[in-house]
């Protein structure tokens, strides 16, 4: 596997001056992102297919072990505050369970039976999207989860850092983050992990775009949970509705901090009409504004 090979350039990196070592590590991180430029089409296709599946009310699920599993959890949990994605529509399948987020669970990544049981317990079905992440692309837990989810009818996406990996063959959509050797051989928390994070950032954000949870480059479906985000929400309403700050503040308060609803209220619709319009437009603000 490319991610496990030794790069002869770095065999003596432990003897290098720290600044030189840091320079090499940073350069490798840039290489990790550049390795994804060939995956634009694959990422777009996976995003479009996932968004289409999720319009029916399904869930986004992540399956992984170790570093890859933790990166999946990080991506998923950020969808709720950023895009208002319901927590009930998120599933995390982590080899070794929740305890593995904080402490390595030895042998858990090899447990195929546990993966199948986790998929069954989560009730993964045809309405759901399961993203399996594994640097090697051979992790038994992730492979078994993808296979079980596919049998259940779910849309499956595999993310691996090794070309020809079984995970890429097993998943309905394959994303190859071909990052090659690590500065420290086999330490896939480095280049491989960086590329995985970028893949998931791109994939989940593109899905949210297609689902109408972004309008004019703004997070109009975000949760207003603190003073900073309240000010940001008020600014969005002000700019999108073309009203003064006081009117934007009043509209957002009347909308219960629902930014999309507040924009329609600030544009002069009453609450009932605005809510009905959003429902008809499947909560897509652009469509609602076009139909207003």
Steps between C-alpha positions, in 0.01 A plus 500: 500500500633843405408645839722244675814534289815676617593821319881497470506879515405492865682202649722731706238763580547441872854639456398807304486850649146560625434777250592272210277223636209741543550628145484142367187421702324813379595426140354152536172649620481713187568188292210330676253763382647509149445125475124562496489709182428189293191423709283798405264296282477214752427739786235686300330179390495365856367831634218517245399139560508546877292817489239331282477210745481729804212709363277218611592556865783249536812520711870560447705225663875470544694178556865488601765380739771690682608828339266454204201439727578807708527715188159374394348591835657845486348564158157378599459682829583831333209469257243579767627842616622598153207392285228417749520133402288310755695289749239229449616475139861419593640154572854421615633146470834496679702181540515443875207730569498847653790412731724477192464874444725564799703181533615242249298178518744229396364251250169682450581589141521129412151416628278448196218356710489814712471713187208297368333517840553878517346550156200289600461675836506840330229385259696612195272469198434621147438858611845539653851589382794321659852640462775251582847641567820295520852605404595144406167432336519154654377554856265204568256700715454768233478250215236297682301815581501611136403153379216470752372850423502431128303179549249707701462732202693800634708723275863425585810716459851368564799721580845341489862610455607196301418434136328170433394460862208262570302784657501690171368190325234430762349849515253640251711815470879494539717793609875439472725730703828367359741660747779242480772456761494694825789704636491252787428165336152367572389801706177554312382762747720734292462529118229237475302653786530850357373382162211313663396815686507702178298232320233498770495882524444516125251215482275604786506868403410419140212285626374792709525729196288265292244473781451878503651561843727775367377819332726757332801343671342538845416237764131590508408175675752530783401475865507831684651384828707791633544876478746480212266288290203719591685802361593301189138391453374856533754613240382228261138607536597866454694430180271240346178688571645844434378649828661704775663336805205566729255337260733203454533456876123514546436253216751248631351521849148454361622198302645333808851540353405314181700701246310392188165572660632833626604607150146440373349684798734793440390502136143561616337156516298405805611199703241257366565590137876486549490158664273362229730639231804337658322167523397516134858581401639214712664765719718628216523876554591577139192317374284666764622847407442431132143392577422777749 
